[in-house]
Amino acid sequence: MLDLDPSVAAQLHPVESVMARLSIGRSAVFELIRTGELRSVKVGRRRLVSESAIRQFIERLDHSSGPNAA
């Protein structure tokens, strides 16, 4: 039997949740997905974004706006 710890279980977020997390609009989320800046998966007709993809996107933003950014 596989014992999963709920604190490390993968989470998939719908576009609406991603919009709220990143404080951006629906079109912006889909543009990030289209350009590959934000990874996503399609489950049925739904587009979902993993928690790790959201965190990686935010980390890239943090690094690109660091002290040496133009």
LOGUFI-452221 format. One record per residue: residue in one letter; x, y, z of N, C-alpha, C, O, CB in turn. Coordinates in steps of 0.1 Angstrom, whole numbers. Atoms other than C-alpha are relative to their C-alpha. Glycine has a CB too. Layout:
REM LOGUFI-452221
SITE  gugu  neast  nnorth    nup  caeast  canorth   caup  ceast  cnorth    cup  oeast  onorth    oup  cbeast  cbnorth   cbup
SITE     a      X       Y      Z       X        Y      Z      X       Y      Z      X       Y      Z       X        Y      Z
...
***
This chain:
REM LOGUFI-452221
SITE  gugu  neast  nnorth    nup  caeast  canorth   caup  ceast  cnorth    cup  oeast  onorth    oup  cbeast  cbnorth   cbup
SITE     m      8     -12      0       0        0      0      9      12      0     19      13      7     -10        0     12
SITE     l     -8     -13      1      13       35     -9     -6      10     10    -18      13     10      -1        5    -15
SITE     d      4     -10    -10      12       59     20      4      14     -4     16      17     -3       6       -4     14
SITE     l     -3     -14      4      10       95      9     -2      10     11    -12      10     17      -8        4    -13
SITE     d      1     -11    -10      17      124     32     -7      11     -7     -3      17    -17      14        4      5
SITE     p      8     -10      7     -10      150     24      8      14     -1      5      22     -9     -12        3      8
SITE     s     -7     -12      1      15      178     31     10       1    -12     14      12    -16       8        2     12
SITE     v     -9       0     12      37      167      1     -8      -5    -12     -2      -6    -23      12       -9      3
SITE     a      7       5     12       9      155    -22     -1      12    -10     -2      23     -7     -15       -4      4
SITE     a      1      -9     11       8      172    -56    -14       7      0    -24       0      2       3       -7    -14
SITE     q     12      -8      1     -18      199    -61     -1       6    -14      9      11    -19      -2       11     11
SITE     l      2      -6     13     -33      210    -94    -11      11      2    -21       9      9      -5      -11    -10
SITE     h      9     -11     -2     -50      244    -95     -6       4    -14      0       4    -24       8       12      5
SITE     p      7      -5     12     -76      256   -120      5      14     -3     11      21      5     -15        0      1
SITE     v     -5     -13      5     -69      288   -140     -5      11     10      2      20     12      -5        2    -14
SITE     e      5     -10     -9     -91      308   -116      8       1     12     10      13     17     -15       -3      3
SITE     s     -9      -1    -11     -69      299    -87     13       6     -3     19      13      5       1      -14      6
SITE     v    -13      -5      4     -38      307   -106     -1      15     -2      8      23      2       5       -6    -14
SITE     m      2     -14      2     -53      341   -115      1       7     14      7      18     15     -14        2     -6
SITE     a      0      -6    -13     -58      348    -78     13       0      6     18       9     12     -10       -7      9
SITE     r    -14       1     -6     -24      335    -67     10      10     -6     18      16      1       5      -14     -2
SITE     l     -9      -9      7      -6      356    -93     -5      14     -2      3      23     -6       4       -5    -13
SITE     s      6     -13      1     -29      386    -92      0       5    -15      4      16    -17       6       10      9
SITE     i      1      -4     14     -33      386   -130    -13      -6     -6    -20     -14      0      12       -6     -8
SITE     g     13       4      6     -62      381   -154      1     -13     -8     12     -19     -9      -4       11    -10
SITE     r      2      12      7     -74      351   -173      9      -1    -13     16     -11    -15     -14       -3     -4
SITE     s     -8       0     12     -58      361   -206     15       0      3     23      -7     -5      -3       13     -8
SITE     a    -15       0     -4     -24      367   -189      4     -14      4     15     -19      0       3       10     11
SITE     v     -3      14     -4     -25      332   -174      1      -9    -13     11     -16    -14     -11       -6      9
SITE     f     -1       8     12     -32      316   -208     11       4     -9     17      -4    -16     -13        1     -8
SITE     e    -12      -4      7      -5      337   -224     13      -6      6     21     -10     -2       1       16      0
SITE     l    -11       6     -7      20      325   -198      1     -15     -4     12     -21     -6      -1        2     15
SITE     i      0      14      4       9      289   -206      4      -2    -14     12     -11    -17     -14       -6      3
SITE     r     -3       1     14      11      295   -243     14       1     -3     20      -6    -12      -8       10     -8
SITE     t    -14      -2      3      46      308   -242      9      -9      8     21      -9      6       3       15      4
SITE     g     -9       9     -7      58      281   -219      6       5     13     13      -2     20      10       -5     -8
SITE     e     -6      -6    -12      66      304   -190     -7      -6     12     -1      -6     23      -2       15      0
SITE     l      7       6    -11      40      286   -168     -5     -14     -6    -13     -15    -15     -12        9      4
SITE     r      4      14      5      37      248   -172    -14      -3      5    -19       1     15      10      -10      6
SITE     s     13       4     -4       3      233   -172     -3     -14     -6      5     -19    -15     -11       10     -5
SITE     v      5      13      5     -16      200   -179    -14       2     -4    -21      10      2       3      -12     10
SITE     k     14       0      4     -49      193   -196     -6     -13      5     -1     -23      2      -2        2    -15
SITE     v      7      11     -5     -72      170   -178    -15       1     -5    -22      10      0       0       -1     16
SITE     g     13      -2      7    -103      164   -199      0      13     -7      9      16    -16     -12        0     11
SITE     r      0     -13      7    -113      199   -210      6      11      9      6      22      5     -15        3     -3
SITE     r     -6     -10    -10     -97      216   -179     15       2     -2     22      -8     -4      -4       -4     14
SITE     r    -14      -3      0     -64      233   -180      4       3     15     -2      11     22       4       13     -9
SITE     l     -4      -1    -14     -46      229   -146     15       3      1     23      -1     -7      -4      -13      7
SITE     v    -14      -3     -2     -14      242   -132      4      -5     14     -3      -4     24       2       16      0
SITE     s     -4       6    -12       6      224   -106      6      10     10     10      21      6      11      -11     -2
SITE     e     -5      -9    -10      17      240    -73     15       2     -3     20      14     -2      -1       -6     14
SITE     s    -15      -2      3      54      234    -83      2       9    -12     12      17    -12       6      -14     -3
SITE     a     -2      -9     11      49      252   -116     -3      14      4      4      23     -1     -10       -4    -12
SITE     i      3     -14     -5      34      282    -98     12       5      7     17      16      5     -12        0      8
SITE     r    -11      -4     -9      63      283    -73     12       2     -9     20      12     -7       3      -11     10
SITE     q    -11      -2      9      89      279   -101     -1      13     -8      9      20    -10       2      -12    -10
SITE     f      3     -12      8      73      307   -121      4      12      9     10      22      5     -14        1     -5
SITE     i     -2     -11     -9      74      330    -90     15       1      3     21      12      4      -8       -2     13
SITE     e    -14       0     -2     110      320    -83      8       6    -11     17      14     -9       6      -14      3
SITE     r     -6      -6     11     120      329   -118     -2      15     -1      7      23     -4      -5       -6    -13
SITE     l      2     -14     -1     104      363   -114      9       7     10     14      17      8     -15        3      3
SITE     d     -8      -5    -11     122      368    -81     15       2     -5     21      12     -2       0       -8     12
SITE     h    -14       0      4     156      360    -97      2      10    -11     12      16    -12       4      -14     -5
SITE     s     -2      -9     11     150      381   -128     -2      15      5      3      24     -2     -11       -3    -11
SITE     s      1     -13     -5     142      411   -107      9       3     12      6      11     21     -15        3      5
SITE     g    -10      -1    -11     171      407    -83      8      13     -1      5      21    -10       9      -12     -1
SITE     p     -8     -13      0     197      434    -75      7       3    -12     11      15    -15       9       -1     12
SITE     n     -8      -3     12     215      430   -108     -9       2    -12     -4       3    -23      10      -11     -2
SITE     a      9      -2     12     184      433   -130      0      14     -5      3      24      2     -15       -4      5
SITE     a     -1     -13      7     183      461   -155    -12       8      3    -13      20     -1       1       -2    -14
***
